[in-house]
Amino acid sequence: MTALKPHVAINVRDFERSLAFYRTFFGLEPVRVRPGYAKFDVEQPPLNFTINQRDYEDAGALNHLGLQVSSTDDVLAAKERLMAAGMATFDEMNTTCCYAVQDKIWVTDPDGNRWEVFVVLEQEDDRKESGVQVECGGISGTCCTPAGSTSCCAS
């Protein structure tokens, strides 16, 4: 089987607010909008992303979401576009995270889902085997999320 692109579906509490966020975040219009549902068909990077209006009590098991891009220039272009739209971004440049050196920015959607736009500058695959702990954003561990976060991606 040949995979065409990944699909991510998330639940949102405030559909209109989330729809506006994701229009800005992806920089494009959804290909389909129905009551309580929107689908974005992102070409670069390939992604089938949907939002679904659903009431829920907790954040669930989702840690964070991300878009990997080709260069630091792409990360900075995303930052400029998002900031111009009034979104708060958090930078982590030249940071060691998930066993790689990365440049990245973070934004948070209306439901608290954290998104990173990142580029991998250098792989650090030997860190897991050596037991080396990394720190970024004030968090020690094998991976990092924005400062003040208490979660980290799984090792």
Buried (B, 14 or more C-beta within 10 A) or exposed (E): EEEEEEEBEBBBEEBEEBBEBBBBBBEEEBEEBEEEBBBBBBEEEEBBBBBBBEEEEEEEEBBBBBBBBEEBEBBBBBBEBBEEBEBEBBEBEEBBBBBBBBBBBBBBBBBEBBBBBBBBBEEBEEBEEEEEEBEBBEBEBBBBBBEEBEBBBEE
